[in-house]
Amino acid sequence: MTKIYAGKKFRLASLFLTLSLTLAVCGFAATPARESSAPLEPTARDRSISMNFTRLLEIRHVSKKKIDVGVSERGFELFLKAVDPTKMYLTRQDVDEFEAQYAQECALDAKKGKLDAAFAVYNRFLQRVDERVALAQKMLDENNFDFTVDEEFVREPELLDYPKNDAEIVDRMRRRVKFELLALEAEKRDEEKEKAADDDADDDDANATTAASESIVPGRAEDPISKLKRRYSTLQKRFSQTSNDDLLELYLTAIANAYDPHTTFMSPKSYENFMIQISLNLEGIGATLQWDDGYTIVKRIVKGSPAEKQGELQLEDKIVGVGQGVDGEIEDVVDMKLTDVVEKIRGKGGTTVRLEVVSEDGKRKIIPIVREKIDLEDSAAQAAVFVVYQKADGTVELVDEADAETKKPADAVAQLKVGVVDLPSFYLDMKAKNSGDAGRSSSTDVEKYLEEFNAKGVDACVLDLRYNGGGSLPEAVSLTGLFIETGSVVQVKPSEFGADRARSLNDPDPKVVWKKPLVVLTSRLSASASEIFAGAIRDYGRGLIVGDETTHGKGSVQSMNEISSVLFGSLMRETPNLGAMKVTIQGFYLPSGVSPQLQGVPSHVVLPQFTSVLEDIAESDLDYPLSFPKIEPARYPKFNLTSPSVVESVAKKSAARVAESEDFGDEIEKMELYRESKLRKSPPLQREKYFAELDKLDASKEETEKMEEIVNGDAGVERDYYLDEVLRLTRDYCEALQTQSLAL
């Protein structure tokens, strides 16, 4: 099965990152986790996957490049970086030994099914983890840390080499432990501030809650030393639970990333979660879980899901046990891998799962939930309408549509209705489409909202793509078609080296759903399919692009291939689940012939927002990105809706308002603080300096957490100072277009 995908890079659900997965049905057999004392060993299945994956890689990648020494060297470098990103575990001697033995041959060996490099490196890494954890535990037991010493902890890997001797190992671990103890002190201090700020909290109840928390949930009221000791033990156990599938995904993706950052291998579990994200439907209980310090924590409950209907499961609940059916034995899942916990909670619709949870107040209970099919409505497009009133004195007042009559200013002389659509991804139910059913898609959902806007007499549309990382390529074409008659939306070119002509993907339907002014919001998080849409709208002059200076800069197209389907096709009724490969097959170009690869799609009007200063999120920040030179432009009509005079008028008025806005002033200050913090590669380990610097950077921390909530949370349209400026800017845009029309 092959699917075209123009989404941002699907990052591995690796052991080194906090993992967040949505629960769904799981119907495959994966390799089990290793016993803590047994080294990982490759299986015949692993070797088969390796041979077939690398063979397909050479055939299907856009570059048509054969695996050679260069690919091996890059792949091995990326594998080491993935295994030990902090350079805290492997030693310089380890790396020198492995580089001499495997660096030039590892990818070539993978073609033959030889996985010696992956398993030798990772087993050594697991040995070093055991040693470092033992060292950290010894330091914590002795507790001889001096926080008055003026020293630093170098946390940026690019500034470090692997430790060369025992003295460096000890010193690096000592500094790391000191840094983590200070971080835990800060965490405890913040919790105490929050508790003190809660005027409604009853002291007796608070004391009872703390006592219950200490007895039932180890870690909630622990001192930093005890908490960090437990954290290191949990870390060691997590790594010991590595399965062959985990390692194979890490290793084959490293080799694939030697070609480009978006070509990856997905284990069966990763592939299933990817398909859930792109299709917006699943069977399960409807909760998003996150692993933290050995606990599986509820981070989100889907609206209308079985978990919400049942009503007992709450955010931040810790799931400590899982039982199957109404009377199955409850199995302890504390310290268990998140993917394994998810697999136990998943199941067919109509079946029951029982969750043993500990709530934030320390109470323990068992919650039965009947699984069922779930539509991820909160991850789909959402819309709202606002009214912009112009008053007699020339000022503007903004009102939600529901309050338009009751809150209409008495001196209003004009009004403008603005419809806002928030689109978090370019989604498409591929299974439904492959079976002949229309299914759910982003373009059909947005079309529905646009028809509603037309019926309500809405004057302008704002399409928010600020946190849209991409998705289905056909959906980007279909969505663009809602705003233009016909013409090229995007050009795709299968060869990196210019041997093949570009093919234009056109909007074939002359129907235009929305003919009125359009404003498209973007950021550096807007990637791939978002850049196709924004780029086409910009090239056509069909609408105004507003946001960061440029978008993400991903100008490539990937196909998703189930490995077993490629190998066996329709020859077998049932095929083994061997995972999938996501491989870059094309570069894409805007109608003008320019690719957004590396450079992104520029905005007509730039508004200050925190995404513009985030590091390591653009395509150009990734390892070994491709580059696509300009090609011949396609034929496409041009609108006259973004003439220089219109853009200049809108930008000038917006800039004046932003300069006078306290909210934007605060945002700019937070952005500067964030830049300053990123320039500091080595935080201080002297307690007074650490907390002084932390207090100074609290604002940027708060903004980062807020943005993470937006990116990872529900879709939706909410008014804030940024959207208010966009609504005012949209009014200016409509006014400038009217002035231009009168002038013509």
N, C-alpha and C positions, 0 to 999 in steps of 0.2 A: 504494500500500500504506500503510495507516494502522495505527499501533500505539499503544496507550496506555501511557504511561510515567510513573512517579511517582518518578523518581530525582532526585538532586541535580543541580545545574547541571553540564552537560558543558562543561568549559572548553576553549577553543580550543588546539589544538596549534600555537601561534603561534611566530613566530621569536624572541619575547622570553623564552620560558621554556625550561628544559631539558625535552626531549621524551622521553617514554618510551612505546614502542609494542610490542605483541605481534605477532609475525610471523604472517601468514596469507596466503591466496590473494589475488591482486590481478588482477582481470580487467577493468579499465577503462582508458580513455585519458584522461589529464589534460593540461591545458595545460602546455607545457614552461616551465622556468625561463628567465628573461631572460638575455641576454648581459650581462656586467658593464657594458659601455659603452652599452647600448641602453636607453632609457626604456621602461617598461611602457605598453602601449596596450590599450584595451578592444577586445574582439572582438564579432562579432555574437552569438556564444553567450553571452558575458557579459551583453550587453544583454537578451537574451531571458530569462536566468535572473533578472536584476534586476526586469524587468517582472512576471514571473509570481510571483516570491517576494513582492514587495510587495503584489500583488493578493490573494494567498492570505492574507497577514498581516492585511489589513483584514477579510477574510471570516471567518477562523477563530479569531482571538484572542478570548479570553474577554470583553474589553472592547467588542468591535465598533467600536472607535474608528477613524475615518478618519485617514489620514496628513495632517498639517497642518503649520503652521509650528512649533508646539510640538514635535512629533515630530522634525522636521528639526533644530531647535536642540539637543534632547537627544541625538539620534543623532550629530550632528557633534561635540558635546562628548565623547561616549564614543569616537568614532573617533580623535580627537586623543589621548585618554588611552591608547588601545590602541596607536597608532603610536609614540608617544614617551612612555612612562609615567614616565620619569625626568626629563623636561624638560631633557634634555642636548643634544638635537640641533636641533630647531626653535627659531627665535628668536621674540621677541615680535613683530617686524615680519612674519615669516612667518605667524604665527597671526592677527594683525590683518588681514592681507591676505586670508587664506582665510576668516576669519569673515565679513568684509564681503561676500565674493563668494558663499559657499556655505552659510553656517550656516542661513539661513531657507528655503533651497530644496532642499537636498541630497536629502532623502527624497522630496519631491515630484518632483524630477528622476529619482530612481531608479524611480519608477512609470512614467516615460516611457522608461526604458532609458538615461537619460543618467547616465554615471558620471564626469563631469568632476571632481567634487570628490575622489573616491577616488584617481584616478590623478594629479591635480595635486599633492595633498598628499603622496602616497607617493613620487612621483618627486622632489619637493623634499626629502623626508626622506632619500632615498638620496643625494642630492647633499650634504646636511649630514653624513651618516655619513662620506662620503669625506673631507670637510673636517676633521671632528673626529678621525678616525683619523690623518690626516696630522699634525695638531697634536700628538696624543698620541705618535706615533712620534718627532717632532722633540724633544719634551720628554724622552723616554726616551733618545734619542741624546745629548742634552746632559747629562742626569743631574745637574742642579743642585738636587736636592731637599734641603731643610733640614728634618730631622725633629726639630729642637730647638725650632722655632717652636710656640708654644701657639695652635693654631688648630683648627677643626673642619671636618668634611665633612657638610653637610646632605643627608641621604639620603631624607628624607620628601618626596614630591612636593607634598603639600598645603601645605608650608611654603615652597615655591619658586614663583617666576614664571619664565616663559621668559626666557633671557638677552636683555638689551636692546641690548648693544653688544659690540664686540670685546673690551674689557677684561673684561666679565663672562664671556664665552665662555672666554677664556684662564684666568681665575681658577677657574671651575667645573671645567674640564677638569684643571687642575693639581691641584686638591684631590682629584678623583676618582682620578687616577693615583696620587697619594700614598697614598690609602686602599687601593687595590688592591695596591700594592707592600707595604704593611704586612700586608695579608691573606695575601699570598703568603709573606712572611717567617714569619708565624704558622704557615702550612701546612707550610713547610719545617721549622720548629722542632718541630712535632708529629711529623712523620715521623722526625726524628732521635731524639726521645724514644722512639718506638715501637721503633726499631732498637736503641737502647741497652738497652731493657727486654727484648729477646729474648735470653735467656742461651744459647739453644741455637744461635744463628747462628754459623756459621763465618766468621772474618774474611776468609780468602782467597776463599771462595765469594761473600761479600758484595761484595768488591771487584770480582770478575769479573762479577757480576751488574750492578753499577753501570756498569762500562765497556760491557757489552753494551747496557744500556738507553740510554746516551748515544748510541751509534752507530746504534741501530736505531729507537728511539722518541724523537724530539726532544721535549723538555719534561719528561721524568721526572727528570733530574738537572740541569736548567737553573737558572741564577741567576734571581732574580725579574725583573730588567730584561729579559733575553732571553725569558723565558716570557711576560711581559706584552706585549712587542712582537709575539710570535707570536699571542697571544690576540687582540689588536686586528686583526691581519691576517685571522685566521680569522673574526672577527666581521664584518668588511667583506665577506668573501667570502660568508658566510652570507646577509647581506641582499641581496647581488647575485644570489642564487639564487632570490629570491622569484618565484613563478609567479602568473599571473592568478588561479588558484584560491585561492592563499594570500590574496591581496589581497581577492578577492571575499568570502571567508569572513569576513575581518576587518571589512570595510565593511558588508555586509548584516547581520552579527550586531550591529554597533553600532547600526544603525537598529532592529533587532528588540529590542535591549535597552532602547531608549527606551520600549518597551511594558512589559517586565518582564525580570528578569535571566535567565530560563530559556527565553526564546524566542530561537532561534538559527538561523543557516544553517550547514549542514555541507557541505563539499566532498565529492566522491565518496570521497576517501581517509579523511576524518574519519568519514563515515557507515559505511564498511566496518569501521573499528576499533571504532566504537560497537556495531555488531551483533555483533562477536566478543565484546565484554565482556558483553553482555546474554545471549548464548546459550551461552557457555562452551565453544564448540568452534571449531576452525579447522583448516586444512591448512597445514603449513609445517614448520619444524624444531623449534619449541617453545622459543623463547628470547625474553626481554624485553631490548630494547636501549635504550641511552641515549646521547645525544650530549654530548660534553664536549671542549672545546678542539679541535674539528676531527676527533675520533676517535669512531667508533661502538663503544661498550663493552658487553660482555655483563654484564647486571646480575642476571639470573635465568634458570635453566634449569628448565623444567617437568618434573616427575617423570614418568617413563614416556615422554617425548618422544623423537623421533629424535635430538636433540642429546645427551640423556642416555644413550641406548642406544649411540650411537657412541662416547661416552666421552672424546673428546679436547678438546672445547670446555670451557673453564673460566670461572668468574666472573672479571670484570675483564680478560678477554682483549680486545685491541683488534682489531677487524676492519678490515684495511687494503686488502683486495681481495676481489672476488667473481667467480667464474666459473660459467658455466652448463654443465651436463652433465659428463661425465667427462673431457672434453678441451677444453672451451671456454676461450677466452683469459681470463686473470684481469684484471679491470678495477680500476684504482685507485679507492678510494672515500674516501680521506683528504680531509677538508674538504667532502665531499658532504653534502647535506641528509639528515637521518635518514630522512625519508619516502621519499626516492629510494633509499637503501640498503635499506630494508625491502622496497621494491617489487622490487628485484633479487634479494633472498634468497627472497621468496615464490615459490610455484609449485605446480603440481598434484601431488597425491600420487603417489608412484612415480617422480618425476623427481629428478635429483641436482643439488645446488648445492655448489660448492667455495668454502670460506672461507679466505682467507689471513689469518692472525691473528698478532699479536705478544703473547706472554704477559707476565706481570708481571716475569719474570726476563729479559726481553729476547729470548727465543728466537722465531724466526719459523718458521711451518710452514703447510702447506696441509691443510685438513680437509674430506674429502668427506662429505656428509650426504644421505641419501635422504629427501625430504619425505614426510610422510604425515598423515592426519587425526589430530587431537589432541583429547582431552577434557581440559579444564582442571580436573582433579580438585582441584588444590590451591587453586582459587578457589571451590570448592563448600563446602557445609556440612561440618563435621567435628565429631566428638563424642568424649567420654571420660567415664568414670565414676570417681568418687572415693568413699571411705568415710570418714565422720566418726565417730570413736570417742569416746564419753564415758567418761572414766576414773572410778574410785571417788572420787578427790579433787575431782571436778567439772570438771577441765580437759578439754580436747578435743585429740585428735590426728588429723591428716589423713593419709590413705594412698591412693595410687593403687590402683585396683581390682585390678590385676595383682599387687600386693604385699599384698593384704588379709589373707591368712592368715599369711604369713611375718612380717609386721610388725604384727600385731594386738597391742596392749598386753595384758600379762598381767592387768592389773586393769580391763580394759574391762567396763563394766556395760551399755552400750547402743551401738547403731550406727545410722547413717543413710546410705543410699546416695543420692548426688546425681549425676545425669547432667547434663553440660554440653554444650551445642551452640553452636558458633561459626558464625554465619551472616554472611558478608561482604557479601552483596547479595541482592536478590530477583530471581533470575535465571529465565529462561524461554527455551527454544529456540523462538523465534517461527517460524522457517522450518519446523521439524518440525510445529508446531501448525497452521500454515496449510495444510500438505500432508495433514493428517488424522492425523498421528502424534502420540502423546502427548508424545514428546520428554522432555527433562530439565527439571526445575524445582526451585526451592528448597523448595516445600511437599512434593513427593513425597520429596525427600531427607530433610527433617526428619521426615516421617511415619515413614520407615523407622527412623530413630534412636529415635523415641518408642516404636515397637513393640518394638525391642530393649530399651529401658529397662523396658518393662512385663514382658517375658519374664525379665529379670534381677532383678525385684523392686526396682527403683529407687524411692526414696521421694519424690524431688522433682526438678524440672527447672530448670536455669538456661539461659536463651536469651540469648546474648551478641550484642547489636546495636551495640556501642560504635563500631565502625568501618564500619558499614553505611550507605552513602549513599543507599540506596533501590533502585529498579528497577521491576519490573512491578507495576502496580496490582492486576490480578486475583490475582497471587500473594500480595499482602498480605491480600486477602480470604480466599483459600484457606488460608493459614497460620493466620489467626485462627480459622478454622473447626475446626482440629484441637483447640482448647481450649474451645469453646463448642458448645452444641447448635444453635440457630438464632438469628437476630436480626441487627439492623443492625450492620455493621462500620464503614462509612464513608458519609457523605452527600456527594454531589457536586452542584455548582450551576454551570450553564454561564454565567450572567451575573453580572458583577461588581456590577451595579447593582440587583439584587434583583427584576428583572422576571420571572424564571423560578423556579418552585418547585424545591426540592432533591429529588434522587432518591436513595433509599437503596439501597446495595449490600449485600445480605444474604448471610449464610451459609445456603445452602438445605439443606445436608446435616445431619441431626440426629446423625450419628455423631460421637462425641467420642473422639479417640485418647488424649488425656492428661487424666485427671480429678484428678490429684493436685496438690499445691502447685507454683506456677510463680513464678520470679523472672526478671525481664527486665532486662538490663544495657544502659544507654544512655549517651550522651555528647553533646556539642555537635556531634559529627560524625555522629550518627544523624539521618538526614534522610528526609523524604517518606514512602516506603512503610514505613520503620521507625517513623515517627511515627504512621502509620495503625494499625499493629499495636500499638505500645505504648499509644497513646491509647485504642484499643478495650479493651484489657486493663485499663487504668486505669479507664475509665468503667464497665465491667462489674463492677469490683471482683474480677476473676478472678485477679489476681496482683500481686506487689509490683514496683514500678519502682525500680531502684537505679542511681545513677550521678551525673552532673553535675546541677546544679540543674534544668536544662531541656535539651531536645534542640535540634536545629538551628533549627527554626522555618520549615520549608517546607511550606506548606499548599496547593499547587497541583498540578494534573495536566496533563501534556503529551501531545500525540499526535505521533507521528513520521510524516511524510509524504514519500515519495519524489516529488520534484517531477514527474518525467516520468510517473509513474503517475497523479498527479492530473490532469495535462494531457491525457494520451492514453488513460488507462484501458485497456480491452481492445481499442481500435481498431487497435493496432499489435502485431505479434508481437514485435518488438524495438524498444525505445525507447532514446533517448540517455540516458546517465547524467548528469543535471544536478544531482546532489547531493540533499540532503533538507532539510526544515525541521522543527525541533522547536518546536512552538507551544503555549503555555498555553491550554487550552480550558476548564478548570474550576477552581473553588476546591473544596477538600474540607474537610469538617467531621466531627468525631468524633460518635458517637451522641448525645452530650450537646448537640450544636448549636454547640459551640465549635470554631473552626478553630485548628490549631496554627500557622497563618501568623504569623510574627514572634515569637510568644511561646513556641512549642515545647510539649512535653509535660513537665510537672514530675515530678520523682522523689518517691517516698515517703521514700526514705532517700538522703541525699547522702554520697558517698564522695569524698575528695580525689583528683583525678587531673589530669594535666597538660593535658588537653584543655580543662578549664574556664577556663584563662587565656589560651588562644590568641586572638590578635586577628584580625579580618577573616575569620572563618570562618562566622559565623551569617548567617541570612537578612537580619536587620536591618542588617548591615554592607554589604550590596550596594547598588548604585545602582538607584533607582526600583523598590523592591519593591512588590507589591500588598498590599492589606489587605482582609480579609473580616470583616464584622461578624457577630455571633452570630445564628444562626437557630433555629427551633423544634427541640427535641430529637426524636429518633426514638424509637420504642417498642423497648425492649430490656429483658431481664431483668437483675436485679442479683444478684451473689453477695455473700456476707458474708465475704469472705476478706481484706479490707483495712480492717477497722473501725478507728476511731481508736485503740482500746486496743491492737490488734495492732501497728499501725504504730508507735505510741509505744514499745511494749515493745522491738521490734526495733531501732528507731533509737537508743534510749537505750543498749542493750547494745553496739551497734556503735560508737557515739561514744566510749564508755569504752575500748574496745580500741584504736581509732584513736589516741586521746590518749596511750596508753602505747606505741604502736608506733614503733620507731626507723625502720623503713622508710617509714611514712607521714610521720613527722617529716622525713625527708630529702626526700620528695616535696614536702611543703609548703614547705620551704626553697627547693627548686629553683623552685617556682612563684613564690615571692616574688622570687627573683633574676631570673626571666624578666620579671615585671611591671616590675621596676626597669630592666631593659635596654630595655624598650619605651618607658619614659618618657624615655629618652635618645634623642632624635631625631637627634642630631648627634654621631657618635663623634669622639673626639680624634684629631688627626694628629701629635701629639707622641709619639715612639716609646715613651718610658717610660710615659706615661699610657695609651697604646693597649694595651700588653701588660698593664699592671696591671688595666685594666678587663676585658680578655679573660680573664685568669686567674680573675678574680672570677666571670665568667659561664660558665666551662667546664662547670659542672654543668648549667645550663639548655640549653647547646648539646648536651651528651650526651643529655639527655632528649628534645630535639627530634628528633635523629637516630634515636634508638630508636623514637620514635613513627612516624616516616616509614617505617622498616623494617617496622613492624607493618602500617601502612596499605597499603603498596605490595607487601608480600611475600605469602607463602603464608598461607592460612587455617590454623587449627589451635588446639588447646586446650593451653596451657602454664601450668603452675602458677607463680605468683609471689605476692608478698605481697598483691597486690590480689585475686587469685582466692581465695587462702586466706581472706581476710576475707569474701569473698562466700560461701564454703562454710560458714564459721562462722555468718554472718548467716542463711543458708538454714536451718541447724539451728535457730536461734533462732525463725525464722518458723514452722517446722513445730511447734515446741514451743508457741508462742503460739497457733497455730490449735487445737491439741489442748486447751490450757487453756480457750480460748473455747468450744469444743464441750462440754467438761465443765461449764462454767458455765451454758450454755444448758440 
